[in-house]
Amino acid sequence: MRHWRPLLYCLLFTLVSFQTKAQKSAELSSAQMAALEQLMEPHRKKVTDILEADKSGQYERYLADLEAISNEKNPKVVRELIVSLKRNHYSFIKAAYQKAVINHEDLRSKVAKIINNNRFTLDEFGGILIDVVSPAASLPIRFEATFTCPLSVQEEEGGGGGVTLCDASVNNCVAYATSMGEIAGGCRSKAGIGEHFTLSQGNFTKMTISARFDLNLYGFALAVGGYSQSNSKVGVRIKGPNLDQTVILLDRVVVAPIVFISSFETKTANFQAIHQFNGSFAGNQDFTALAYFETFSIGGGAGGSFADSKGDQFDFIKVTAE
C-alpha cells in the first residue's frame, strides 16, 4: 500500500465581527499554508517513520481507512467513516505521536510568527485554537421591521475547479453551503436568505440586522498527502444603493494535522446572528437584509477536505435603525 505522508494541523475557531473590505478572515493564505507545511515537515517525518515501523498491520488498516474517507463523496457516509476512524485508530496514532516527542512550546512560538497571532493554544496533535468574541451590538429603535418565513430573497453561489463538490441551496427557509475539495482542487460556496425592506423617512447612521435560526457547521481535513483546508462561515449581509457589506460572525477553519484527521462541528439551536452597521443610510430607500453562509475547501495531493454551513428553523430576520 502506498504510504501517504501526513501533514500539519491547525484548528482556527474565530468569532469575529467586521465589514468585508476590512475583515481579517480566519482562512489561511497560500503563503501561510506553505510556511506551516515547511515548519511541520520534520515533525511529520518523525511520526510517519514511527508508524511505518509498526509490524502489527494497524498502520496499513489506518491508511486504508483514510483513503476510503478521501474517496467517499456522500457527506453522511463520510461522517460515519470519520467516527469509525477515530474509534479504531486514535490510541494507536496517539502513542506514535507521543513517542515522536514533539516540542510544543517551540512549535507554538514558530506558528505564532507565521499566522501573526499569539492568542491561541495548541492541542494534543499540535492543533491551533483561536477564540475571538465580538462585542454585542446595541439595538437602535427609530425604525424596526421583522420578517418570518417564507422569506423571498434566496441567493446561491457555488463553483470551483478540480475534482470538487460545490453546492449552495436555499429552499423552504433552509439555507446551506457545502464545499468538498480533492486532488489540488478547491471550491467556495455561498448562500443567503432574507428579505427586502424600505427604510422610513429620515436619515440613519446605524442599522442592525439580527437573525435567529438553528446553526450547523461541520468540516474536516485529512492527513493523506499535500495539504488540505476547510472553512465554514456564518454572518449577516446588508445590500442597498451603492452598498453591499457582509459581516462574518462565526468563522471556523481546520487544516490537516501532522497525523490522523482534524475536524470541527458546531450545533447551536436558536443561534442569533447580529451586527450593527455604521454609515449613512437614507430613508425611503430599498435595502435587503440576509443571513449569510459560506464554505471553502481545498485538498492537496490525494487529500480530502469538506465544509458545511447550514441554517434552518428560522424564527426571524429583524432590522432596526436609528
C-alpha contacts under 8 A as a table, 3 or more apart, distances in Angstrom:
res1	aa1	res2	aa2	distance
1	M	60	E	7.08
3	H	63	L	7.38
4	W	63	L	7.27
4	W	223	A	8.00
4	W	224	V	5.04
4	W	225	G	5.56
5	R	44	R	7.46
5	R	45	K	7.88
5	R	48	T	7.00
5	R	223	A	7.31
5	R	224	V	5.84
5	R	225	G	5.14
5	R	226	G	7.78
6	P	44	R	6.26
6	P	48	T	7.34
6	P	223	A	4.32
6	P	224	V	5.05
6	P	225	G	5.67
6	P	226	G	7.81
6	P	256	A	7.93
6	P	257	P	7.09
6	P	258	I	5.54
6	P	259	V	5.05
6	P	260	F	7.36
7	L	37	E	6.97
7	L	40	M	7.12
7	L	41	E	7.35
7	L	44	R	6.24
7	L	223	A	5.21
7	L	224	V	7.16
7	L	225	G	6.62
7	L	226	G	6.80
7	L	227	Y	6.18
7	L	256	A	5.93
7	L	257	P	5.35
7	L	258	I	4.41
7	L	259	V	6.29
8	L	36	L	7.11
8	L	37	E	6.26
8	L	40	M	5.74
8	L	41	E	7.90
8	L	44	R	7.37
8	L	223	A	7.48
8	L	227	Y	7.50
8	L	255	V	6.92
8	L	256	A	5.38
8	L	257	P	3.94
8	L	258	I	4.02
8	L	259	V	7.26
9	Y	125	F	7.15
9	Y	126	G	6.20
9	Y	127	G	4.96
9	Y	128	I	7.28
9	Y	254	V	7.46
9	Y	255	V	5.22
9	Y	256	A	4.74
9	Y	257	P	3.12
9	Y	258	I	5.63
9	Y	259	V	8.00
9	Y	262	S	7.02
10	C	126	G	7.41
10	C	127	G	4.59
10	C	128	I	4.74
10	C	129	L	7.46
10	C	253	V	7.72
10	C	254	V	5.72
10	C	255	V	4.82
10	C	256	A	6.82
10	C	257	P	6.66
11	L	127	G	5.54
11	L	128	I	4.76
11	L	129	L	5.27
11	L	130	I	7.72
11	L	252	R	7.63
11	L	253	V	5.78
11	L	254	V	4.50
11	L	255	V	6.28
11	L	262	S	7.68
12	L	26	A	6.51
12	L	128	I	5.99
12	L	129	L	4.96
12	L	130	I	5.28
12	L	131	D	7.83
12	L	252	R	5.72
12	L	253	V	4.89
12	L	254	V	6.25
13	F	26	A	7.52
13	F	129	L	6.01
13	F	130	I	5.14
13	F	131	D	5.59
13	F	132	V	7.89
13	F	250	L	7.78
13	F	251	D	6.08
13	F	252	R	4.49
13	F	253	V	6.31
14	T	26	A	6.48
14	T	130	I	5.87
14	T	131	D	4.96
14	T	132	V	5.22
14	T	133	V	7.54
14	T	250	L	6.04
14	T	251	D	5.02
14	T	252	R	6.04
15	L	131	D	6.23
15	L	132	V	4.81
15	L	133	V	4.93
15	L	134	S	6.50
15	L	249	L	5.53
15	L	250	L	4.55
15	L	251	D	6.08
16	V	132	V	6.05
16	V	133	V	6.02
16	V	134	S	5.35
16	V	248	I	6.28
16	V	249	L	4.94
16	V	250	L	6.17
16	V	251	D	7.25
17	S	23	Q	7.99
17	S	134	S	5.70
17	S	247	V	5.79
17	S	248	I	5.72
17	S	249	L	5.19
17	S	275	H	7.23
18	F	22	A	6.68
18	F	23	Q	5.12
18	F	24	K	7.85
18	F	246	T	7.86
18	F	247	V	5.09
18	F	248	I	6.48
18	F	249	L	7.93
19	Q	22	A	5.58
19	Q	23	Q	5.51
19	Q	245	Q	6.00
19	Q	246	T	5.73
19	Q	247	V	4.99
19	Q	248	I	7.79
20	T	23	Q	5.22
20	T	245	Q	5.79
20	T	246	T	5.32
20	T	247	V	6.29
23	Q	247	V	7.95
25	S	28	L	7.73
25	S	251	D	7.52
26	A	251	D	6.34
26	A	252	R	6.99
26	A	253	V	6.52
27	E	231	N	6.59
27	E	253	V	6.13
28	L	32	Q	6.05
28	L	33	M	6.42
28	L	115	I	7.92
29	S	32	Q	5.18
29	S	33	M	6.22
30	S	33	M	5.06
30	S	34	A	6.11
31	A	34	A	5.13
31	A	35	A	6.19
32	Q	35	A	5.06
32	Q	36	L	6.11
32	Q	114	I	6.19
32	Q	115	I	6.66
33	M	36	L	5.13
33	M	37	E	6.04
33	M	227	Y	7.84
34	A	37	E	5.01
34	A	38	Q	6.26
35	A	38	Q	5.15
35	A	39	L	6.21
35	A	114	I	6.88
36	L	39	L	4.95
36	L	40	M	6.07
36	L	111	V	7.16
36	L	114	I	7.16
37	E	40	M	5.23
37	E	41	E	6.08
37	E	227	Y	7.52
38	Q	41	E	5.37
39	L	42	P	7.22
39	L	110	K	7.93
40	M	43	H	5.30
40	M	44	R	5.98
40	M	258	I	6.97
41	E	44	R	5.02
41	E	45	K	6.21
42	P	45	K	5.16
42	P	46	K	6.35
43	H	46	K	5.14
43	H	47	V	6.38
43	H	100	A	7.77
43	H	102	I	6.83
43	H	258	I	7.11
44	R	47	V	5.38
44	R	48	T	6.00
44	R	258	I	5.27
44	R	259	V	7.09
45	K	48	T	5.06
45	K	49	D	5.90
46	K	49	D	5.35
46	K	50	I	6.50
46	K	100	A	5.86
47	V	50	I	5.25
47	V	51	L	6.32
47	V	96	A	6.23
47	V	97	Y	5.79
47	V	99	K	7.94
47	V	100	A	5.66
47	V	258	I	7.85
47	V	259	V	7.43
48	T	51	L	5.00
48	T	52	E	5.99
48	T	259	V	7.82
49	D	52	E	5.14
49	D	53	A	6.29
50	I	53	A	5.28
50	I	54	D	6.92
50	I	96	A	6.20
50	I	99	K	7.90
50	I	100	A	7.49
51	L	54	D	5.43
51	L	59	Y	6.30
51	L	93	I	7.86
51	L	96	A	6.43
52	E	59	Y	6.94
54	D	57	G	7.04
54	D	58	Q	7.63
54	D	59	Y	6.78
55	K	58	Q	7.90
56	S	59	Y	7.60
57	G	60	E	5.42
57	G	61	R	6.48
58	Q	61	R	4.95
58	Q	62	Y	5.99
58	Q	89	H	8.00
59	Y	62	Y	4.90
59	Y	63	L	6.19
60	E	63	L	5.11
60	E	64	A	6.20
61	R	64	A	5.04
61	R	65	D	6.21
62	Y	65	D	5.12
62	Y	66	L	6.25
62	Y	85	L	7.52
62	Y	89	H	6.67
63	L	66	L	5.02
63	L	67	E	6.17
64	A	67	E	5.11
64	A	68	A	6.18
65	D	68	A	5.04
65	D	69	I	6.38
65	D	81	L	7.75
65	D	85	L	6.66
66	L	69	I	5.25
66	L	70	S	6.23
66	L	85	L	7.72
66	L	222	L	7.22
66	L	223	A	8.00
66	L	224	V	6.97
67	E	70	S	4.94
67	E	71	N	6.15
67	E	224	V	7.55
68	A	71	N	5.25
68	A	72	E	6.15
69	I	72	E	5.25
69	I	78	V	5.85
69	I	81	L	6.34
69	I	82	I	7.23
69	I	304	G	7.57
70	S	182	E	7.83
70	S	222	L	7.30
70	S	302	A	7.41
70	S	303	G	6.31
70	S	304	G	4.70
70	S	305	S	7.73
71	N	304	G	7.65
72	E	75	P	7.82
72	E	77	V	7.34
72	E	78	V	6.27
73	K	78	V	7.41
74	N	77	V	5.37
74	N	78	V	6.17
75	P	78	V	4.93
75	P	79	R	6.34
76	K	79	R	5.36
76	K	80	E	6.58
77	V	80	E	5.09
77	V	81	L	6.21
78	V	81	L	5.08
78	V	82	I	6.19
79	R	82	I	5.10
79	R	83	V	6.35
80	E	83	V	5.24
80	E	84	S	6.37
81	L	84	S	5.02
81	L	85	L	6.08
82	I	85	L	4.93
82	I	86	K	6.26
83	V	86	K	5.38
83	V	87	R	6.20
84	S	87	R	5.07
84	S	88	N	6.00
85	L	88	N	5.34
85	L	89	H	5.84
85	L	90	Y	7.50
86	K	89	H	5.53
86	K	90	Y	5.08
87	R	90	Y	6.22
88	N	91	S	7.88
89	H	92	F	5.27
89	H	93	I	6.12
90	Y	93	I	5.32
90	Y	94	K	5.94
90	Y	260	F	7.97
91	S	94	K	5.06
91	S	95	A	6.14
92	F	95	A	5.39
92	F	96	A	6.59
93	I	96	A	5.22
93	I	97	Y	6.19
93	I	259	V	7.48
93	I	260	F	6.97
94	K	97	Y	5.04
94	K	98	Q	6.19
95	A	98	Q	5.24
95	A	99	K	6.22
96	A	99	K	5.05
96	A	100	A	6.40
97	Y	100	A	5.24
97	Y	101	V	7.09
97	Y	102	I	7.77
97	Y	125	F	7.44
98	Q	101	V	5.46
98	Q	102	I	7.48
103	N	106	D	5.61
103	N	107	L	6.25
104	H	107	L	4.76
104	H	108	R	5.85
104	H	122	L	7.33
104	H	126	G	6.78
105	E	108	R	5.12
105	E	109	S	6.45
106	D	109	S	5.30
106	D	110	K	6.50
107	L	110	K	5.31
107	L	111	V	6.09
107	L	126	G	7.79
108	R	111	V	5.16
108	R	112	A	6.11
108	R	121	T	7.79
108	R	122	L	6.96
109	S	112	A	5.30
109	S	113	K	6.75
110	K	113	K	5.37
110	K	114	I	6.60
111	V	114	I	5.11
111	V	115	I	6.25
112	A	115	I	5.45
112	A	116	N	5.58
112	A	117	N	5.21
112	A	118	N	5.15
113	K	116	N	5.08
113	K	117	N	6.99
113	K	118	N	7.90
117	N	120	F	7.41
119	R	130	I	6.52
120	F	128	I	6.22
120	F	129	L	5.27
120	F	130	I	4.79
120	F	131	D	7.60
121	T	127	G	7.75
121	T	128	I	5.66
121	T	129	L	5.40
121	T	130	I	7.12
122	L	125	F	7.72
122	L	126	G	5.20
122	L	127	G	4.95
122	L	128	I	4.82
122	L	129	L	6.51
123	D	126	G	5.21
123	D	127	G	4.74
123	D	128	I	6.52
123	D	129	L	7.57
124	E	127	G	6.93
125	F	257	P	6.89
125	F	258	I	6.94
125	F	259	V	7.62
126	G	257	P	7.47
126	G	258	I	7.54
127	G	257	P	7.04
134	S	249	L	7.99
136	A	274	I	7.88
136	A	275	H	7.73
137	A	208	T	7.63
137	A	274	I	6.98
137	A	275	H	5.79
137	A	276	Q	5.57
138	S	208	T	7.93
138	S	276	Q	7.14
139	L	208	T	6.67
139	L	276	Q	7.98
139	L	320	T	6.80
139	L	321	A	7.90
140	P	143	F	7.52
140	P	206	K	7.24
140	P	207	M	7.24
140	P	208	T	7.11
140	P	320	T	5.62
140	P	321	A	5.12
140	P	322	E	5.21
141	I	144	E	6.49
141	I	320	T	6.04
141	I	321	A	6.09
141	I	322	E	6.06
142	R	320	T	7.20
142	R	321	A	5.73
142	R	322	E	4.84
143	F	199	L	7.22
143	F	200	S	6.84
143	F	319	V	7.73
143	F	320	T	5.18
143	F	321	A	4.86
143	F	322	E	6.41
144	E	318	K	7.40
144	E	319	V	5.63
144	E	320	T	4.33
144	E	321	A	6.62
145	A	197	F	7.86
145	A	318	K	5.77
145	A	319	V	5.25
145	A	320	T	6.54
146	T	316	F	6.58
146	T	317	I	5.88
146	T	318	K	4.33
146	T	319	V	6.39
147	F	151	L	7.28
147	F	195	E	7.05
147	F	316	F	5.47
147	F	317	I	5.20
147	F	318	K	6.19
148	T	151	L	6.50
148	T	314	F	7.35
148	T	315	D	6.27
148	T	316	F	4.63
148	T	317	I	6.52
149	C	172	N	7.99
149	C	173	C	6.24
149	C	314	F	6.96
149	C	315	D	7.53
149	C	316	F	7.26
150	P	172	N	6.83
150	P	173	C	6.29
151	L	154	Q	7.65
151	L	173	C	6.77
151	L	193	I	6.94
151	L	194	G	5.61
151	L	195	E	5.79
152	S	193	I	7.84
152	S	194	G	6.67
152	S	195	E	5.74
152	S	196	H	7.82
153	V	192	G	7.67
153	V	193	I	5.55
153	V	194	G	5.02
153	V	195	E	5.25
153	V	196	H	7.21
153	V	290	L	7.84
154	Q	170	V	5.80
154	Q	171	N	7.75
154	Q	191	A	7.62
154	Q	192	G	5.84
154	Q	193	I	4.79
154	Q	194	G	6.79
155	E	169	S	7.92
155	E	170	V	6.93
155	E	190	K	7.92
155	E	191	A	5.44
155	E	192	G	4.83
155	E	193	I	6.40
156	E	168	A	5.24
156	E	169	S	5.81
156	E	170	V	6.84
156	E	189	S	7.84
156	E	190	K	5.94
156	E	191	A	4.64
156	E	192	G	6.64
157	E	167	D	7.57
157	E	168	A	5.89
157	E	189	S	5.58
157	E	190	K	4.99
157	E	191	A	6.32
158	G	166	C	5.35
158	G	167	D	5.26
158	G	168	A	5.74
158	G	177	A	7.94
158	G	187	C	7.48
158	G	188	R	6.10
158	G	189	S	4.15
158	G	190	K	6.26
159	G	166	C	5.38
159	G	167	D	7.34
159	G	187	C	5.80
159	G	188	R	6.27
159	G	189	S	6.56
160	G	164	T	6.80
160	G	166	C	6.78
160	G	185	G	7.43
160	G	186	G	5.84
160	G	187	C	4.17
160	G	188	R	6.57
161	G	164	T	6.69
161	G	185	G	5.48
161	G	186	G	6.07
161	G	187	C	6.68
162	G	181	G	7.76
162	G	182	E	7.20
162	G	183	I	6.83
162	G	184	A	6.71
162	G	185	G	4.03
162	G	186	G	6.64
163	V	181	G	6.72
163	V	182	E	5.71
163	V	183	I	6.51
163	V	185	G	5.80
163	V	186	G	7.81
164	T	179	S	7.50
164	T	180	M	5.46
164	T	181	G	4.85
164	T	182	E	6.13
164	T	185	G	6.40
164	T	186	G	6.33
164	T	187	C	6.65
165	L	178	T	7.64
165	L	179	S	5.81
165	L	180	M	4.93
165	L	181	G	6.82
165	L	187	C	7.46
166	C	177	A	7.93
166	C	178	T	5.90
166	C	179	S	4.74
166	C	180	M	6.38
166	C	187	C	5.96
166	C	188	R	6.77
166	C	189	S	6.06
167	D	177	A	5.90
167	D	178	T	5.18
167	D	179	S	6.55
167	D	189	S	6.09
168	A	175	A	7.71
168	A	176	Y	5.74
168	A	177	A	4.31
168	A	178	T	6.20
168	A	189	S	5.79
168	A	190	K	5.96
168	A	191	A	5.66
169	S	174	V	7.93
169	S	175	A	5.78
169	S	176	Y	5.56
169	S	177	A	6.60
169	S	191	A	6.50
170	V	173	C	6.80
170	V	174	V	5.62
170	V	175	A	4.30
170	V	176	Y	6.57
170	V	191	A	6.82
170	V	192	G	7.36
170	V	193	I	6.91
171	N	174	V	5.35
171	N	175	A	6.56
173	C	193	I	7.53
173	C	312	D	6.26
173	C	313	Q	7.02
173	C	314	F	6.50
174	V	310	K	7.47
174	V	311	G	5.88
174	V	312	D	4.46
174	V	313	Q	7.08
174	V	314	F	7.72
175	A	191	A	6.32
175	A	192	G	6.89
175	A	193	I	6.69
175	A	293	F	7.56
175	A	310	K	5.72
175	A	311	G	5.31
175	A	312	D	6.46
176	Y	190	K	7.85
176	Y	191	A	6.08
176	Y	293	F	6.49
176	Y	308	D	7.21
176	Y	309	S	5.48
176	Y	310	K	4.10
176	Y	311	G	6.28
177	A	189	S	5.37
177	A	190	K	5.51
177	A	191	A	5.80
177	A	293	F	6.19
177	A	294	E	5.73
177	A	295	T	5.93
177	A	308	D	5.88
177	A	309	S	5.34
177	A	310	K	6.51
178	T	189	S	6.20
178	T	294	E	7.90
178	T	295	T	6.00
178	T	296	F	7.93
178	T	306	F	7.60
178	T	307	A	5.77
178	T	308	D	4.53
178	T	309	S	6.55
179	S	186	G	7.92
179	S	187	C	5.86
179	S	188	R	6.16
179	S	189	S	6.27
179	S	295	T	5.83
179	S	296	F	5.67
179	S	297	S	5.53
179	S	306	F	5.70
179	S	307	A	5.24
179	S	308	D	6.56
180	M	186	G	7.06
180	M	187	C	6.82
180	M	296	F	7.80
180	M	297	S	5.53
180	M	298	I	7.18
180	M	304	G	7.50
180	M	305	S	5.65
180	M	306	F	4.37
180	M	307	A	6.50
181	G	184	A	7.48
181	G	185	G	5.40
181	G	186	G	4.41
181	G	187	C	6.21
181	G	297	S	5.09
181	G	298	I	4.43
181	G	299	G	5.07
181	G	304	G	6.22
181	G	305	S	5.46
181	G	306	F	6.61
182	E	185	G	5.25
182	E	186	G	6.73
182	E	298	I	6.40
182	E	299	G	4.48
182	E	300	G	6.67
182	E	301	G	7.72
182	E	302	A	6.50
182	E	303	G	5.95
182	E	304	G	5.08
182	E	305	S	6.72
183	I	299	G	5.83
183	I	300	G	5.58
183	I	301	G	5.28
183	I	302	A	5.07
183	I	303	G	6.49
183	I	304	G	7.66
184	A	298	I	6.73
184	A	299	G	5.31
184	A	300	G	4.45
184	A	301	G	5.97
184	A	302	A	7.72
185	G	298	I	5.81
185	G	299	G	6.19
185	G	300	G	7.43
186	G	296	F	7.33
186	G	297	S	5.39
186	G	298	I	3.95
186	G	299	G	6.54
187	C	296	F	5.68
187	C	297	S	5.65
187	C	298	I	6.59
188	R	294	E	7.27
188	R	295	T	5.60
188	R	296	F	4.32
188	R	297	S	6.72
189	S	294	E	5.64
189	S	295	T	5.35
189	S	296	F	6.57
190	K	292	Y	7.49
190	K	293	F	5.67
190	K	294	E	4.40
190	K	295	T	6.64
191	A	292	Y	5.98
191	A	293	F	5.12
191	A	294	E	6.44
192	G	290	L	5.81
192	G	291	A	5.59
192	G	292	Y	4.61
192	G	293	F	6.26
193	I	290	L	5.12
193	I	291	A	5.44
193	I	292	Y	6.87
194	G	288	T	7.11
194	G	289	A	5.48
194	G	290	L	4.07
194	G	291	A	6.19
194	G	317	I	6.83
195	E	288	T	5.66
195	E	289	A	5.65
195	E	290	L	6.65
195	E	317	I	7.89
196	H	286	D	7.02
196	H	287	F	5.72
196	H	288	T	4.32
196	H	289	A	6.50
197	F	286	D	5.78
197	F	287	F	5.43
197	F	288	T	6.12
197	F	289	A	7.78
198	T	283	G	7.63
198	T	284	N	5.93
198	T	285	Q	5.47
198	T	286	D	4.44
198	T	287	F	6.08
199	L	282	A	7.50
199	L	283	G	4.93
199	L	284	N	5.19
199	L	285	Q	5.78
199	L	286	D	6.72
199	L	287	F	7.62
200	S	283	G	5.18
200	S	284	N	5.45
201	Q	282	A	7.83
201	Q	283	G	4.38
201	Q	284	N	5.35
202	G	282	A	6.53
202	G	283	G	4.74
202	G	284	N	7.68
203	N	280	S	7.13
203	N	281	F	6.00
203	N	282	A	4.85
203	N	283	G	5.49
204	F	207	M	7.44
204	F	279	G	7.84
204	F	280	S	5.93
204	F	281	F	4.96
204	F	282	A	6.26
204	F	283	G	7.20
204	F	321	A	6.50
204	F	322	E	5.15
205	T	278	N	5.75
205	T	279	G	5.01
205	T	280	S	4.84
205	T	281	F	6.03
205	T	321	A	7.67
205	T	322	E	6.25
206	K	276	Q	6.56
206	K	277	F	5.69
206	K	278	N	4.70
206	K	279	G	6.34
206	K	280	S	7.59
206	K	281	F	7.72
206	K	321	A	5.54
206	K	322	E	5.44
207	M	276	Q	5.58
207	M	277	F	5.11
207	M	278	N	6.54
207	M	281	F	7.98
207	M	319	V	7.08
207	M	320	T	5.80
207	M	321	A	4.27
207	M	322	E	6.66
208	T	274	I	7.04
208	T	275	H	5.59
208	T	276	Q	4.14
208	T	277	F	5.98
208	T	319	V	5.68
208	T	320	T	5.23
208	T	321	A	6.16
209	I	236	V	7.00
209	I	238	I	7.88
209	I	273	A	7.98
209	I	274	I	5.64
209	I	275	H	5.72
209	I	276	Q	6.58
209	I	289	A	6.76
209	I	317	I	7.25
209	I	318	K	5.78
209	I	319	V	4.78
209	I	320	T	6.78
210	S	236	V	7.63
210	S	272	Q	6.75
210	S	273	A	5.41
210	S	274	I	4.12
210	S	275	H	6.63
210	S	317	I	5.76
210	S	318	K	5.18
210	S	319	V	6.60
211	A	236	V	7.98
211	A	272	Q	5.63
211	A	273	A	5.21
211	A	274	I	6.51
211	A	291	A	6.55
211	A	314	F	7.67
211	A	315	D	7.58
211	A	316	F	5.66
211	A	317	I	4.29
211	A	318	K	6.19
212	R	270	N	5.66
212	R	271	F	5.51
212	R	272	Q	4.47
212	R	273	A	6.41
212	R	314	F	5.95
212	R	315	D	5.50
212	R	316	F	5.74
212	R	317	I	6.77
213	F	269	A	6.86
213	F	270	N	4.97
213	F	271	F	5.39
213	F	272	Q	6.73
213	F	311	G	6.12
213	F	312	D	5.77
213	F	313	Q	5.40
213	F	314	F	4.26
213	F	315	D	5.84
213	F	316	F	7.58
214	D	267	K	7.62
214	D	268	T	5.85
214	D	269	A	4.40
214	D	270	N	5.07
214	D	271	F	5.65
214	D	311	G	5.57
214	D	312	D	5.32
214	D	313	Q	5.75
214	D	314	F	6.94
215	L	266	T	7.42
215	L	267	K	5.76
215	L	268	T	5.15
215	L	269	A	6.32
215	L	270	N	7.54
215	L	271	F	6.05
215	L	309	S	7.71
215	L	310	K	5.92
215	L	311	G	4.81
215	L	312	D	6.86
216	N	265	E	7.45
216	N	266	T	5.56
216	N	267	K	4.70
216	N	268	T	6.63
216	N	308	D	7.74
216	N	309	S	6.02
216	N	310	K	5.15
216	N	311	G	6.45
217	L	232	S	6.41
217	L	233	K	7.91
217	L	264	F	7.72
217	L	265	E	5.51
217	L	266	T	4.91
217	L	267	K	6.63
217	L	307	A	7.63
217	L	308	D	5.59
217	L	309	S	4.68
217	L	310	K	6.40
218	Y	232	S	7.17
218	Y	263	S	7.47
218	Y	264	F	5.60
218	Y	265	E	4.39
218	Y	266	T	6.44
218	Y	306	F	7.95
218	Y	307	A	5.69
218	Y	308	D	5.12
218	Y	309	S	6.75
219	G	230	S	5.98
219	G	231	N	6.95
219	G	232	S	7.12
219	G	253	V	7.91
219	G	254	V	7.00
219	G	263	S	5.43
219	G	264	F	5.38
219	G	265	E	6.64
219	G	305	S	7.40
219	G	306	F	5.26
219	G	307	A	4.16
219	G	308	D	6.23
220	F	229	Q	7.90
220	F	230	S	6.39
220	F	254	V	6.45
220	F	255	V	7.83
220	F	256	A	7.80
220	F	261	I	7.21
220	F	262	S	5.59
220	F	263	S	3.99
220	F	264	F	6.48
220	F	305	S	5.61
220	F	306	F	5.48
220	F	307	A	6.76
221	A	228	S	5.72
221	A	229	Q	5.92
221	A	230	S	6.45
221	A	254	V	6.42
221	A	255	V	5.71
221	A	256	A	4.64
221	A	257	P	7.85
221	A	261	I	6.13
221	A	262	S	5.48
221	A	263	S	6.36
221	A	299	G	7.92
221	A	303	G	7.64
221	A	304	G	6.11
221	A	305	S	4.52
221	A	306	F	6.82
222	L	228	S	6.89
222	L	256	A	5.24
222	L	257	P	7.46
222	L	260	F	6.89
222	L	261	I	4.89
222	L	262	S	6.66
222	L	303	G	5.86
222	L	304	G	5.54
222	L	305	S	6.42
223	A	227	Y	7.43
223	A	228	S	7.76
223	A	256	A	5.10
223	A	257	P	5.85
223	A	258	I	6.83
223	A	259	V	5.67
223	A	260	F	5.72
223	A	261	I	5.89
223	A	303	G	6.64
224	V	301	G	7.65
224	V	302	A	6.39
224	V	303	G	5.05
224	V	304	G	7.72
225	G	300	G	6.45
225	G	301	G	4.94
225	G	302	A	5.67
225	G	303	G	5.40
226	G	299	G	7.44
226	G	300	G	4.27
226	G	301	G	4.42
226	G	302	A	7.13
226	G	303	G	6.51
227	Y	255	V	7.47
227	Y	256	A	6.48
227	Y	299	G	6.04
227	Y	300	G	4.58
227	Y	301	G	7.03
227	Y	303	G	6.74
228	S	255	V	5.84
228	S	256	A	5.69
228	S	297	S	7.47
228	S	298	I	5.43
228	S	299	G	3.98
228	S	300	G	5.35
228	S	303	G	6.08
228	S	304	G	6.58
228	S	305	S	5.97
229	Q	253	V	7.10
229	Q	254	V	5.74
229	Q	255	V	4.39
229	Q	256	A	6.54
229	Q	297	S	5.67
229	Q	298	I	5.45
229	Q	299	G	6.46
229	Q	305	S	6.27
230	S	253	V	5.66
230	S	254	V	5.37
230	S	255	V	6.53
230	S	295	T	7.53
230	S	296	F	5.72
230	S	297	S	4.33
230	S	298	I	6.59
230	S	305	S	5.89
230	S	306	F	5.87
230	S	307	A	5.50
231	N	251	D	7.23
231	N	252	R	5.56
231	N	253	V	4.35
231	N	254	V	6.53
231	N	295	T	5.46
231	N	296	F	5.03
231	N	297	S	6.30
231	N	307	A	5.98
232	S	251	D	5.99
232	S	252	R	5.33
232	S	253	V	6.64
232	S	293	F	7.81
232	S	294	E	5.97
232	S	295	T	4.53
232	S	296	F	6.69
232	S	307	A	5.84
232	S	308	D	6.16
232	S	309	S	5.66
233	K	248	I	6.57
233	K	249	L	7.54
233	K	250	L	5.59
233	K	251	D	4.53
233	K	252	R	6.40
233	K	293	F	5.80
233	K	294	E	5.05
233	K	295	T	6.17
233	K	309	S	6.54
234	V	248	I	5.80
234	V	249	L	5.95
234	V	250	L	5.38
234	V	251	D	6.77
234	V	291	A	7.63
234	V	292	Y	5.59
234	V	293	F	4.61
234	V	294	E	6.40
234	V	309	S	7.05
235	G	246	T	7.10
235	G	247	V	5.44
235	G	248	I	4.25
235	G	249	L	4.77
235	G	250	L	6.70
235	G	273	A	6.28
235	G	274	I	7.95
235	G	291	A	6.04
235	G	292	Y	4.92
235	G	293	F	6.53
236	V	246	T	5.89
236	V	247	V	5.49
236	V	248	I	6.76
236	V	249	L	7.63
236	V	273	A	6.78
236	V	274	I	7.17
236	V	275	H	7.25
236	V	289	A	7.51
236	V	290	L	5.67
236	V	291	A	4.55
236	V	292	Y	5.06
237	R	244	D	7.31
237	R	245	Q	5.67
237	R	246	T	4.28
237	R	247	V	6.26
237	R	289	A	5.98
237	R	290	L	5.10
237	R	291	A	6.32
237	R	292	Y	6.26
238	I	243	L	7.39
238	I	244	D	5.80
238	I	245	Q	5.46
238	I	246	T	6.57
238	I	287	F	7.12
238	I	288	T	5.76
238	I	289	A	4.93
238	I	290	L	6.50
239	K	243	L	5.33
239	K	244	D	4.41
239	K	245	Q	6.60
239	K	287	F	5.53
239	K	288	T	5.01
239	K	289	A	6.68
240	G	243	L	4.84
240	G	244	D	6.51
240	G	285	Q	7.73
240	G	286	D	6.19
240	G	287	F	4.35
240	G	288	T	6.36
241	P	285	Q	7.57
241	P	286	D	7.46
241	P	287	F	7.41
246	T	292	Y	7.81
247	V	275	H	7.41
248	I	251	D	6.72
249	L	273	A	6.83
249	L	274	I	7.91
252	R	264	F	7.74
254	V	262	S	6.54
254	V	263	S	6.27
254	V	264	F	7.07
255	V	262	S	6.92
256	A	259	V	7.80
256	A	261	I	6.32
256	A	262	S	5.72
257	P	260	F	6.41
257	P	261	I	6.22
257	P	262	S	6.10
268	T	271	F	5.64
273	A	291	A	7.67
282	A	285	Q	6.14
289	A	317	I	7.65
289	A	319	V	7.41
290	L	317	I	7.58
291	A	317	I	7.76
293	F	309	S	5.91
293	F	310	K	6.92
293	F	311	G	7.90
294	E	309	S	6.41
295	T	307	A	5.80
295	T	308	D	6.22
295	T	309	S	6.42
296	F	307	A	6.55
297	S	305	S	5.84
297	S	306	F	5.87
297	S	307	A	6.30
298	I	304	G	7.76
298	I	305	S	6.28
299	G	302	A	7.16
299	G	303	G	4.97
299	G	304	G	5.21
299	G	305	S	5.66
300	G	303	G	5.25
300	G	304	G	7.65
311	G	314	F	7.41
314	F	317	I	7.91
